[in-house]
Amino acid sequence: MPKPIIDLHCHPAMKPNGNSEIGNIWKPFVNEKAKDLFKTVSLRKLLVGGIVKNMAVYTQSNLDNCYKGQNRLVFAAIYPPERPFMKPSRPFKGGSWVQRTLLKWIFGKKVKRDVDNKIIQMLTGFSEARAKRYVDQIYDSDSIDYFDIDYKEEYNYLKNSHLTSSENTDFPNKPTFRLVKNFAEFKQHIPNNEVLGIITAEGMHALGNYRSADLFFKESIDSLDPADQQNLQNSFINNIQRLKNGAEFEFPPFFITFSHHFNNLLSGHAKSFADAKNRIVPGFKDVFDQRLGINKGITAFGKHLIKDHLLSRTNGPRILIDTKHMSLKTRNEFIQIIREFKQNGDAVPIICSHTAVNGIATRAKAAQRPDMNKYDADSYVSRWDINLTDEDITEIFDSDGVIGVCMHDGRMPGGKFKKLLKENSRKLVTDEPVKRLHTQMFLTNIFHILKVNLAHIRTKNQANPTVPIDEKEAWKTICLGTDNDGIVDPFDHFNTAEKLDDFQFRVAKAIRENNKPFMKDYRILSLPSETPFSKEELADLQLGFTPDQISDAIFSDNMVRFLSTYFTEDYLNGQGVIV
């Protein structure tokens, strides 16, 4: 029996929770399209459709898909949609004159609510009524309670889906969905005919009750009026306590992604929205403005929440922190917090749940240039600082953490890869070249993490030969984090959880056949040189593991090991791992 594929980050409940037409968490669904929402033939319809054309406008991690693709454990991320993600950045001051003119026309004042509503439906799959609720709140409400309305609503949807079964008659034995609270429950149920779920949360905003004006116009909680500051602080502290005390929430989040796309007034975020590809068609970053709070560090209150509330065990089970979307400065400050815990004998693993590498040595070096398409033009991987530097990789290793490598055409590639992808996509005879390119991109990320970890281990072992680290541990941090259903641009032919078992098979096959002549253009690349690994280099990096063992480690075994240590009652509630 194949090992269960484990996905460290996906959103199986986001679409069905936001759209009752979907029916349940198991069923597939396709979002409304521009041609259906905009009834008349118009330039507006064409341009709005272009904004979302590369996104996955269909369910990816609905549980029928997961079951078909052997994805038997999903880390189900609850995501209260950030309201700045639903309000285009009028009056559109960025971009070229042509882009500004187009955006002002598409999202003009006379039609703004109607167009905003349609954009939300197209991006998210939410119903018209749900989209309207969000838009009306943005324009009419003085406050935005992400926790008591949005978080609680999606949590209850997941809780109500617990122990439900698929209605798909193609399955000989109907699978069941089961939320699990610890590793013991995971081990008990994983051999069964089930898809298991562990709840997580994406964005610390999920636990706050904000004044609308503060959310849209203030950069930091420190800049709020004293009364507003106190109210916001109390909402975070009280909601964390509610998550931890078990009375309302039987399944607290195992970890929370602290930063996300937009300002949460607690910590800085990294740029994540794409630039325009030319000076005519706007980019995603021209439509939605991420600039407020971008690249900042962690506020004093944010650090207090991390140390004394989320990671604390005195107020209930520990909630771990996911560093994805953190700015470089926030990552610098977060690693200092983790080091303080370690100095006090408490091991806190760093999680980066759905990410890629940028091939840059340090965060300081990554900070030397802005995230712009032109700096990625001659690179195979994206050099943007939302992706992991080598320094991030070794810190995650030292913390005994994990890295979920994504499958994302928007986040992973640089200009060289995008050009290759475009050229190969035009070859209509077969889709094999595109599949090989995406496997190459994934494995180039995987082997870069491995190479950095192994060099780090060897340096440590030279410095301390009496207590050497087993070199095979270089593989331990690497796992899968698809971000399926997270409003992403997925790999074309591996775009849903149903395709994960095929992709795992191809990963092992590509390692096995890497040096075959027909793989000349698809070999695993060494970063930052972007030259193929030699046969000898690849053999050294494999550390005696077979390709099948490597793919099992990435897609299953490494996460099982991690959960066996950190998803336990002893660790989350007790003394934990002493270092």
Backbone torsions as a table, in degrees:
resi	resn	phi	psi	omega
1	MET	NA	131.1	-179.5
2	PRO	-63.5	150.9	177.4
3	LYS	-69.7	150.0	-178.9
4	PRO	-68.3	131.1	172.9
5	ILE	-76.4	135.5	-176.8
6	ILE	-119.1	127.6	-179.0
7	ASP	-112.6	113.2	-174.0
8	LEU	-71.3	-15.2	-177.9
9	HIS	-157.2	113.3	173.1
10	CYS	-156.4	176.0	-172.6
11	HIS	-130.6	64.8	-175.7
12	PRO	-65.5	-22.1	-175.6
13	ALA	-99.4	-10.1	-171.1
14	MET	-63.2	-51.3	-178.3
15	LYS	-68.0	-51.6	-178.0
16	PRO	-65.0	-31.7	176.4
17	ASN	-66.2	-31.1	-178.4
18	GLY	-93.0	1.8	-177.1
19	ASN	-153.3	103.8	-176.8
20	SER	-66.0	-18.6	178.6
21	GLU	-64.5	-23.1	-178.5
22	ILE	-67.2	-32.3	175.4
23	GLY	100.8	-62.2	178.3
24	ASN	-162.0	178.6	-173.4
25	ILE	-70.4	-12.2	-177.3
26	TRP	-87.3	-27.6	-164.6
27	LYS	-86.7	148.1	174.2
28	PRO	-77.9	159.5	-178.7
29	PHE	-159.3	147.2	175.7
30	VAL	-117.3	131.2	-179.0
31	ASN	-63.0	160.5	171.2
32	GLU	-61.0	144.4	-179.6
33	LYS	-106.2	161.6	-179.9
34	ALA	-57.6	-38.2	-177.6
35	LYS	-64.6	-25.3	179.6
36	ASP	-89.6	-32.8	-176.1
37	LEU	-83.5	-35.3	177.4
38	PHE	-103.6	106.4	-168.0
39	LYS	-73.9	-30.7	-176.8
40	THR	-95.6	154.4	175.2
41	VAL	-70.9	124.0	-177.2
42	SER	-160.2	160.7	174.8
43	LEU	-65.7	-33.8	178.3
44	ARG	-58.9	-46.6	179.4
45	LYS	-58.9	-44.1	-178.6
46	LEU	-63.1	-46.1	-176.4
47	LEU	-71.9	-40.0	177.9
48	VAL	-64.0	-40.3	176.3
49	GLY	-61.2	-35.9	179.0
50	GLY	-66.7	-30.1	-178.8
51	ILE	-63.1	-34.7	-174.1
52	VAL	-109.8	7.9	-169.2
53	LYS	-64.2	-27.1	-179.3
54	ASN	-92.7	-3.5	-178.7
55	MET	-80.9	158.1	176.1
56	ALA	-80.7	94.0	-176.7
57	VAL	-94.2	48.4	-179.7
58	TYR	-159.6	160.4	178.4
59	THR	-69.8	137.4	179.0
60	GLN	-110.6	-40.2	-175.5
61	SER	-111.5	25.1	168.9
62	ASN	-57.8	147.0	-164.7
63	LEU	-69.4	-24.9	171.1
64	ASP	-60.1	-43.4	176.9
65	ASN	-61.8	-44.1	180.0
66	CYS	-60.0	-46.2	-178.1
67	TYR	-63.3	-43.1	179.9
68	LYS	-62.7	-35.5	-176.1
69	GLY	-93.9	14.7	179.7
70	GLN	65.3	17.5	177.1
71	ASN	-82.9	91.4	-169.1
72	ARG	-101.1	-2.3	170.4
73	LEU	-138.6	120.3	178.2
74	VAL	-115.1	132.3	168.9
75	PHE	-86.8	100.8	-171.0
76	ALA	-84.9	105.0	-176.1
77	ALA	-83.6	120.2	173.2
78	ILE	-81.8	125.1	-177.2
79	TYR	-130.1	100.3	169.4
80	PRO	-68.3	116.8	-174.1
81	PRO	-57.1	125.9	179.3
82	GLU	-66.4	128.3	-175.7
83	ARG	-65.2	-31.8	173.8
84	PRO	-62.7	-18.1	175.7
85	PHE	-76.8	-7.4	-176.2
86	MET	-118.8	8.6	-179.5
87	LYS	-130.1	99.6	178.3
88	PRO	-52.8	148.1	-168.7
89	SER	-82.5	58.5	173.9
90	ARG	-58.8	140.8	14.4
91	PRO	-96.8	24.8	173.3
92	PHE	58.0	79.2	-177.9
93	LYS	-98.2	-10.6	-178.5
94	GLY	-94.7	168.3	177.5
95	GLY	84.0	-178.1	179.9
96	SER	-73.6	168.8	178.0
97	TRP	-59.9	-40.5	179.9
98	VAL	-63.3	-45.1	-179.6
99	GLN	-64.2	-42.9	178.9
100	ARG	-63.0	-41.0	-179.6
101	THR	-64.8	-43.7	179.2
102	LEU	-62.2	-45.0	-177.5
103	LEU	-66.3	-40.3	178.4
104	LYS	-63.8	-33.8	178.8
105	TRP	-74.2	-45.6	-178.8
106	ILE	-62.3	-46.0	-173.7
107	PHE	-106.3	35.7	-177.0
108	GLY	-56.7	158.7	-175.2
109	LYS	-60.3	-35.7	-176.2
110	LYS	-66.7	-25.7	-175.6
111	VAL	-117.9	12.0	-165.9
112	LYS	-59.6	-44.9	-178.8
113	ARG	-66.6	-41.5	-178.6
114	ASP	-63.5	-46.0	-179.8
115	VAL	-68.3	-43.0	178.2
116	ASP	-57.5	-43.0	178.8
117	ASN	-59.3	-45.4	-178.4
118	LYS	-67.5	-40.0	177.6
119	ILE	-60.4	-43.7	179.1
120	ILE	-60.4	-45.6	179.6
121	GLN	-60.3	-42.6	-177.7
122	MET	-68.5	-39.3	-178.1
123	LEU	-74.1	-40.5	-167.5
124	THR	-105.1	-25.3	-171.7
125	GLY	85.4	4.7	178.3
126	PHE	-67.9	156.7	176.9
127	SER	-71.3	165.0	176.9
128	GLU	-60.8	-40.1	-178.8
129	ALA	-65.6	-41.1	180.0
130	ARG	-68.4	-42.9	178.4
131	ALA	-60.8	-42.2	180.0
132	LYS	-63.5	-36.9	178.8
133	ARG	-60.6	-43.3	179.5
134	TYR	-67.6	-45.3	-177.9
135	VAL	-63.8	-44.9	179.5
136	ASP	-61.7	-37.4	179.0
137	GLN	-64.7	-40.9	179.8
138	ILE	-59.5	-43.5	-173.8
139	TYR	-88.9	-22.6	-170.2
140	ASP	-116.3	-19.7	-171.7
141	SER	-99.3	147.7	177.0
142	ASP	-84.9	-13.9	-176.6
143	SER	-140.1	157.3	176.7
144	ILE	-131.9	107.7	-179.2
145	ASP	-96.8	92.9	-178.6
146	TYR	-67.5	-32.0	-172.2
147	PHE	-82.1	-57.8	-172.1
148	ASP	-70.8	-20.2	177.4
149	ILE	-102.1	-64.3	-170.6
150	ASP	-75.5	-53.8	-178.6
151	TYR	-59.8	-48.5	-175.8
152	LYS	-62.6	-38.1	-179.2
153	GLU	-64.4	-46.7	-179.9
154	GLU	-70.9	-36.0	175.0
155	TYR	-58.7	-47.7	-179.2
156	ASN	-63.5	-33.9	176.2
157	TYR	-62.5	-45.9	178.0
158	LEU	-64.1	-43.2	-179.5
159	LYS	-62.0	-40.9	179.1
160	ASN	-71.8	-20.7	176.4
161	SER	-82.4	-17.0	178.1
162	HIS	-56.6	126.1	179.3
163	LEU	73.1	11.9	170.2
164	THR	-81.4	162.4	-177.6
165	SER	-123.8	156.8	177.5
166	SER	-67.3	147.2	175.0
167	GLU	-98.3	7.2	-176.1
168	ASN	-73.2	115.2	-177.4
169	THR	-75.7	-8.6	177.0
170	ASP	-74.1	-18.1	179.8
171	PHE	-84.5	124.3	179.6
172	PRO	-63.4	-35.0	175.3
173	ASN	-123.3	117.2	-175.0
174	LYS	-64.1	120.6	178.1
175	PRO	-75.8	157.2	-178.8
176	THR	-120.1	149.4	174.9
177	PHE	-98.1	132.7	-179.0
178	ARG	-137.9	122.7	171.1
179	LEU	-78.1	141.4	179.6
180	VAL	-123.4	148.8	-174.1
181	LYS	-104.2	-13.7	-177.5
182	ASN	-162.2	174.6	-176.2
183	PHE	-65.7	-35.0	179.7
184	ALA	-60.3	-42.7	177.9
185	GLU	-67.0	-39.4	176.4
186	PHE	-57.5	-49.5	-178.1
187	LYS	-64.4	-34.9	-179.1
188	GLN	-67.4	-37.6	-170.0
189	HIS	-104.7	-13.8	-175.1
190	ILE	-64.3	-28.8	177.1
191	PRO	-74.6	-10.7	-174.4
192	ASN	-82.1	175.2	-178.5
193	ASN	-83.3	65.8	-171.3
194	GLU	-140.1	155.9	164.2
195	VAL	-106.6	122.2	-177.2
196	LEU	-97.1	154.6	-179.6
197	GLY	-135.9	140.3	171.2
198	ILE	-120.2	127.3	-177.1
199	ILE	-80.8	135.0	170.6
200	THR	-131.4	179.3	177.6
201	ALA	-135.0	143.5	179.6
202	GLU	-114.0	110.5	177.5
203	GLY	99.8	123.1	179.0
204	MET	-67.3	-18.7	174.6
205	HIS	-56.0	-25.4	-177.6
206	ALA	-57.5	-22.0	-175.3
207	LEU	-105.5	12.5	-175.4
208	GLY	-115.7	155.4	172.8
209	ASN	-118.0	105.1	-170.3
210	TYR	-103.2	149.5	160.2
211	ARG	-73.2	134.4	-177.0
212	SER	-56.7	-43.6	-178.2
213	ALA	-62.1	-37.8	178.9
214	ASP	-67.2	-42.3	-177.6
215	LEU	-62.9	-38.7	-174.7
216	PHE	-91.3	-19.8	-171.0
217	PHE	-128.5	-11.5	-179.5
218	LYS	-101.1	145.3	-176.3
219	GLU	-90.4	-27.0	-173.1
220	SER	-150.6	153.0	175.5
221	ILE	-62.0	-25.1	-179.3
222	ASP	-68.4	-20.3	-177.1
223	SER	-92.6	2.8	-178.8
224	LEU	-81.5	157.0	171.0
225	ASP	-59.9	147.2	-175.2
226	PRO	-50.3	-44.0	-178.3
227	ALA	-67.1	-42.3	179.2
228	ASP	-66.9	-39.2	177.3
229	GLN	-60.3	-45.9	-179.3
230	GLN	-64.2	-41.3	179.5
231	ASN	-62.6	-42.8	179.8
232	LEU	-67.5	-42.8	176.6
233	GLN	-58.0	-45.7	-179.3
234	ASN	-61.8	-37.3	-179.2
235	SER	-63.6	-42.8	178.7
236	PHE	-63.8	-48.8	-177.0
237	ILE	-63.1	-46.2	-178.5
238	ASN	-64.9	-39.5	-177.6
239	ASN	-72.0	-35.8	173.4
240	ILE	-60.9	-44.3	179.9
241	GLN	-63.4	-39.2	178.0
242	ARG	-63.1	-38.9	177.2
243	LEU	-63.4	-36.2	-171.5
244	LYS	-86.8	-24.3	-171.6
245	ASN	-80.9	-10.3	171.6
246	GLY	83.9	-8.6	-177.2
247	ALA	-72.4	-45.9	-179.7
248	GLU	-92.4	-33.1	-169.9
249	PHE	-123.5	99.6	179.9
250	GLU	-64.7	-29.1	-177.0
251	PHE	-119.4	87.9	177.8
252	PRO	-70.4	157.9	179.7
253	PRO	-67.4	137.3	176.5
254	PHE	-68.6	-39.6	174.1
255	PHE	-148.5	163.9	178.2
256	ILE	-130.2	132.3	174.3
257	THR	-75.4	110.0	-166.4
258	PHE	-67.8	-49.8	177.9
259	SER	-99.3	162.4	173.3
260	HIS	-146.9	-149.6	-172.0
261	HIS	-67.5	-29.8	-171.4
262	PHE	-127.6	169.0	-176.7
263	ASN	-62.1	129.2	174.7
264	ASN	-108.6	4.0	-179.3
265	LEU	70.7	5.0	-179.1
266	LEU	-113.7	-34.4	-173.6
267	SER	-154.9	154.4	178.8
268	GLY	-77.8	149.5	178.7
269	HIS	-117.1	161.3	177.5
270	ALA	-91.3	155.1	174.4
271	LYS	-64.7	132.8	-178.5
272	SER	-131.9	-11.2	-177.4
273	PHE	-95.7	140.8	-171.5
274	ALA	-70.7	144.3	170.7
275	ASP	-72.4	163.5	173.1
276	ALA	-64.8	144.2	179.0
277	LYS	-79.4	-20.1	178.1
278	ASN	-151.0	-172.9	-175.7
279	ARG	-94.3	12.5	179.8
280	ILE	-113.3	-59.9	-178.3
281	VAL	-81.2	125.5	-178.3
282	PRO	-65.9	152.4	172.0
283	GLY	-92.0	170.8	-179.4
284	PHE	-60.6	-35.7	-177.8
285	LYS	-70.7	-18.2	176.4
286	ASP	-79.2	-20.9	-178.8
287	VAL	-89.5	-42.1	-177.6
288	PHE	-120.3	127.5	-169.6
289	ASP	-93.8	112.5	179.9
290	GLN	-95.5	1.6	-166.2
291	ARG	-67.8	-29.7	-177.8
292	LEU	-66.4	115.4	178.8
293	GLY	84.0	-2.3	-176.2
294	ILE	-66.2	142.0	175.4
295	ASN	66.7	9.6	176.9
296	LYS	-80.1	173.4	177.0
297	GLY	-95.6	-161.5	-179.2
298	ILE	-94.9	132.7	176.1
299	THR	-68.8	163.0	177.5
300	ALA	-59.4	-39.0	178.8
301	PHE	-69.6	-36.3	176.2
302	GLY	-59.9	-41.8	177.6
303	LYS	-65.4	-38.8	177.2
304	HIS	-61.3	-42.6	178.1
305	LEU	-62.0	-42.6	-179.0
306	ILE	-64.4	-52.0	-172.1
307	LYS	-75.6	-43.1	-168.5
308	ASP	-103.4	-4.6	-178.8
309	HIS	-129.4	-56.3	-178.2
310	LEU	-71.4	-51.9	-177.4
311	LEU	-82.7	-13.3	179.4
312	SER	-65.9	147.6	172.6
313	ARG	-108.5	-2.2	-178.8
314	THR	-76.4	-17.7	-178.9
315	ASN	-112.2	17.6	-178.6
316	GLY	125.6	-175.0	-175.4
317	PRO	-62.8	141.3	179.7
318	ARG	-60.6	139.5	170.4
319	ILE	-112.2	117.1	-177.0
320	LEU	-75.0	167.4	-175.1
321	ILE	-114.1	133.8	174.9
322	ASP	-101.9	126.6	-174.6
323	THR	-88.6	-4.2	178.8
324	LYS	-55.0	140.4	179.8
325	HIS	77.6	-7.0	177.1
326	MET	-66.4	142.8	172.1
327	SER	-67.8	166.7	177.4
328	LEU	-59.3	-42.9	-179.2
329	LYS	-66.6	-40.3	177.3
330	THR	-63.1	-41.0	177.1
331	ARG	-62.7	-41.4	177.2
332	ASN	-56.5	-44.7	-176.0
333	GLU	-76.0	-32.8	178.8
334	PHE	-67.6	-39.1	-178.9
335	ILE	-65.0	-29.7	176.1
336	GLN	-66.1	-37.1	176.5
337	ILE	-63.5	-44.2	-179.8
338	ILE	-63.3	-38.4	178.7
339	ARG	-66.1	-36.9	177.1
340	GLU	-62.5	-43.3	177.2
341	PHE	-60.3	-43.5	-178.0
342	LYS	-64.5	-40.1	178.4
343	GLN	-62.6	-26.3	178.2
344	ASN	-92.5	12.4	175.2
345	GLY	83.6	17.4	-176.6
346	ASP	-119.7	118.5	-178.8
347	ALA	-86.4	120.3	176.1
348	VAL	-119.8	111.6	-178.7
349	PRO	-74.3	140.9	175.7
350	ILE	-89.6	128.8	177.8
351	ILE	-109.7	133.1	166.2
352	CYS	-125.9	104.1	-158.1
353	SER	-80.8	-25.8	-177.6
354	HIS	-155.8	98.0	-167.1
355	THR	-150.5	-177.9	176.5
356	ALA	-144.3	178.3	179.6
357	VAL	-107.6	155.9	175.9
358	ASN	-114.9	-3.6	175.9
359	GLY	73.6	9.0	179.3
360	ILE	-93.9	141.2	-171.2
361	ALA	-66.9	-46.4	-173.1
362	THR	-136.2	162.7	175.6
363	ARG	-66.3	-35.1	178.6
364	ALA	-61.7	-41.1	178.1
365	LYS	-68.6	-38.6	179.0
366	ALA	-62.9	-30.6	-177.6
367	ALA	-76.2	-8.0	-174.4
368	GLN	-75.2	-14.4	177.6
369	ARG	-140.2	150.5	-178.5
370	PRO	-75.1	160.7	177.5
371	ASP	-81.1	103.4	-179.8
372	MET	-141.8	148.4	-178.6
373	ASN	-55.2	-37.2	-174.3
374	LYS	-64.0	-26.8	178.3
375	TYR	-81.6	-11.9	176.3
376	ASP	-96.7	-7.7	-169.5
377	ALA	-57.8	-37.7	-176.1
378	ASP	-104.3	21.7	-177.2
379	SER	-117.4	144.7	176.6
380	TYR	-72.9	-44.3	176.7
381	VAL	-105.0	157.7	177.3
382	SER	-69.9	134.4	-178.9
383	ARG	-94.1	6.2	-178.5
384	TRP	-61.4	147.9	-172.3
385	ASP	-81.1	0.3	169.1
386	ILE	-66.9	-25.0	178.3
387	ASN	-84.6	164.0	-170.9
388	LEU	-79.2	132.6	167.7
389	THR	-81.7	169.0	176.2
390	ASP	-61.7	-34.9	177.8
391	GLU	-62.1	-42.5	176.3
392	ASP	-60.1	-42.5	-176.7
393	ILE	-61.5	-46.2	-178.2
394	THR	-70.2	-32.3	177.9
395	GLU	-68.3	-37.4	175.6
396	ILE	-64.9	-40.8	177.4
397	PHE	-61.1	-48.7	-177.5
398	ASP	-62.8	-27.1	179.5
399	SER	-86.0	-3.0	-174.9
400	ASP	66.7	32.6	-177.8
401	GLY	-90.1	-165.5	-178.1
402	VAL	-139.3	152.6	178.6
403	ILE	-123.0	116.7	175.0
404	GLY	-89.0	110.0	-179.5
405	VAL	-81.8	128.7	-174.6
406	CYS	-86.5	178.4	177.1
407	MET	-130.9	80.4	-159.8
408	HIS	-140.6	111.9	178.8
409	ASP	-71.4	-16.2	177.9
410	GLY	-86.6	-36.7	-170.8
411	ARG	-95.1	-30.5	-169.5
412	MET	-89.0	-43.4	-167.3
413	PRO	-82.8	147.5	164.5
414	GLY	-93.3	-174.4	-175.3
415	GLY	-61.8	-36.4	-179.5
416	LYS	-61.7	-46.3	-179.0
417	PHE	-66.1	-41.7	-179.8
418	LYS	-60.5	-37.6	178.2
419	LYS	-66.5	-44.1	177.6
420	LEU	-61.9	-41.4	-179.1
421	LEU	-63.6	-42.6	179.7
422	LYS	-63.9	-43.8	-179.8
423	GLU	-64.2	-42.9	-178.0
424	ASN	-75.7	-26.3	178.1
425	SER	-68.1	-22.6	179.8
426	ARG	-78.0	-12.9	-179.8
427	LYS	-80.7	96.9	-170.7
428	LEU	-79.1	-6.8	-176.5
429	VAL	-67.5	-40.8	-178.1
430	THR	-152.7	152.1	176.2
431	ASP	-94.4	6.4	-177.7
432	GLU	-59.4	-43.2	179.1
433	PRO	-58.4	-40.5	-179.8
434	VAL	-67.3	-40.5	177.6
435	LYS	-62.1	-40.8	179.2
436	ARG	-67.7	-37.2	178.4
437	LEU	-64.0	-43.2	179.8
438	HIS	-67.6	-36.1	175.4
439	THR	-65.8	-39.5	176.7
440	GLN	-61.5	-45.4	179.2
441	MET	-59.9	-46.7	-179.7
442	PHE	-60.8	-47.9	-176.9
443	LEU	-71.8	-29.8	174.3
444	THR	-63.0	-40.3	174.1
445	ASN	-63.9	-46.1	-178.2
446	ILE	-59.7	-50.6	-174.9
447	PHE	-73.7	-21.8	173.4
448	HIS	-69.1	-43.9	176.3
449	ILE	-58.8	-44.4	179.9
450	LEU	-61.8	-46.5	-178.6
451	LYS	-60.4	-43.8	179.3
452	VAL	-64.7	-44.0	178.5
453	ASN	-61.7	-44.4	-176.8
454	LEU	-66.3	-42.8	176.9
455	ALA	-61.6	-39.1	178.4
456	HIS	-62.9	-44.6	178.6
457	ILE	-62.5	-45.4	-177.7
458	ARG	-65.3	-36.6	175.6
459	THR	-64.8	-43.0	178.8
460	LYS	-64.7	-40.4	-178.8
461	ASN	-68.6	-32.1	175.3
462	GLN	-66.2	-37.4	-179.3
463	ALA	-75.6	-27.2	-177.2
464	ASN	-138.9	71.6	-174.8
465	PRO	-69.9	-16.4	-177.7
466	THR	-74.6	-27.2	178.0
467	VAL	-127.9	72.6	-174.8
468	PRO	-73.7	149.0	172.9
469	ILE	-85.8	135.1	176.8
470	ASP	-62.2	123.4	-177.5
471	GLU	-59.9	-26.2	-179.5
472	LYS	-65.2	-16.7	177.2
473	GLU	-66.7	-12.4	178.0
474	ALA	-58.1	-24.1	-179.8
475	TRP	-83.4	-14.5	-162.3
476	LYS	-67.2	-23.7	-172.8
477	THR	-88.0	-7.9	-166.8
478	ILE	-94.8	126.0	176.3
479	CYS	-148.5	-167.6	-174.1
480	LEU	-108.6	134.1	173.7
481	GLY	-142.2	91.0	-166.4
482	THR	-71.2	-34.2	-167.6
483	ASP	64.8	26.1	176.8
484	ASN	-57.4	138.2	-177.4
485	ASP	67.1	17.2	177.5
486	GLY	-99.5	30.3	-178.2
487	ILE	58.1	64.5	-173.8
488	VAL	-122.7	167.4	171.9
489	ASP	-105.4	94.4	-170.8
490	PRO	-81.9	168.5	170.2
491	PHE	-58.2	132.1	-168.7
492	ASP	-54.4	-45.8	-173.0
493	HIS	-101.7	3.4	176.8
494	PHE	-131.8	54.9	-165.4
495	ASN	-98.7	0.7	176.2
496	THR	-141.0	166.8	178.9
497	ALA	-62.9	-23.6	177.6
498	GLU	-61.1	-25.3	-175.8
499	LYS	-93.9	1.7	-172.8
500	LEU	-67.6	-37.5	179.2
501	ASP	-67.1	-36.4	175.7
502	ASP	-65.5	-41.7	179.5
503	PHE	-65.6	-40.2	176.9
504	GLN	-60.3	-43.5	177.6
505	PHE	-59.1	-42.6	-178.8
506	ARG	-68.6	-33.4	177.0
507	VAL	-61.2	-48.7	178.1
508	ALA	-63.0	-42.0	-179.0
509	LYS	-63.6	-40.7	-179.2
510	ALA	-66.5	-36.8	176.0
511	ILE	-65.8	-43.8	-178.5
512	ARG	-63.0	-38.1	-173.4
513	GLU	-102.8	11.5	-171.6
514	ASN	-52.8	-36.3	-175.4
515	ASN	-98.1	7.7	176.0
516	LYS	-69.2	149.1	-178.8
517	PRO	-57.0	-38.3	-177.4
518	PHE	-71.2	-8.4	177.9
519	MET	-97.3	11.9	-174.5
520	LYS	-51.3	-41.6	-176.5
521	ASP	-91.8	3.4	-173.8
522	TYR	-130.1	19.2	-177.4
523	ARG	-72.6	154.4	179.0
524	ILE	-66.2	131.2	-174.6
525	LEU	-99.8	146.5	174.0
526	SER	-93.1	129.3	178.5
527	LEU	-101.8	147.6	6.4
528	PRO	-89.8	1.2	-175.4
529	SER	-68.7	-25.8	-177.9
530	GLU	63.1	28.5	173.8
531	THR	-102.4	148.7	-179.4
532	PRO	-64.3	142.4	171.6
533	PHE	-61.8	140.4	172.5
534	SER	-73.3	166.3	178.8
535	LYS	-58.3	-40.3	-178.3
536	GLU	-70.0	-40.8	178.6
537	GLU	-63.0	-42.6	-179.0
538	LEU	-66.3	-40.1	178.5
539	ALA	-63.1	-39.3	178.5
540	ASP	-63.3	-42.6	-178.6
541	LEU	-69.3	-30.6	180.0
542	GLN	-66.9	-23.0	174.6
543	LEU	56.1	35.0	177.1
544	GLY	87.3	-6.0	178.6
545	PHE	-80.1	142.5	175.4
546	THR	-78.7	161.4	176.2
547	PRO	-55.7	-38.5	178.9
548	ASP	-66.7	-38.7	177.6
549	GLN	-65.8	-36.7	178.6
550	ILE	-65.7	-46.4	-179.8
551	SER	-65.3	-36.8	175.6
552	ASP	-62.8	-38.9	179.6
553	ALA	-63.4	-45.6	-177.2
554	ILE	-66.6	-46.7	-171.2
555	PHE	-89.0	-10.5	-175.5
556	SER	-151.7	-61.9	-165.6
557	ASP	-60.7	-40.7	-177.1
558	ASN	-64.4	-37.2	178.0
559	MET	-72.4	-34.0	176.3
560	VAL	-61.5	-43.9	177.7
561	ARG	-60.8	-45.9	-179.1
562	PHE	-61.5	-45.6	-179.5
563	LEU	-64.4	-34.6	-178.8
564	SER	-64.8	-21.6	179.1
565	THR	-98.1	-42.9	-167.2
566	TYR	-110.8	-13.8	177.8
567	PHE	-103.6	50.9	-176.9
568	THR	-124.8	156.2	177.0
569	GLU	-60.4	-40.0	-178.3
570	ASP	-62.2	-44.1	-177.9
571	TYR	-73.9	-49.0	-173.4
572	LEU	-70.3	-30.9	-176.2
573	ASN	-112.9	-22.1	-171.7
574	GLY	-104.7	-141.5	-177.0
575	GLN	-77.4	-23.8	177.0
576	GLY	75.8	-159.0	-178.2
577	VAL	-90.1	121.3	-179.7
578	ILE	-94.1	132.5	-178.5
579	VAL	-116.9	NA	NA
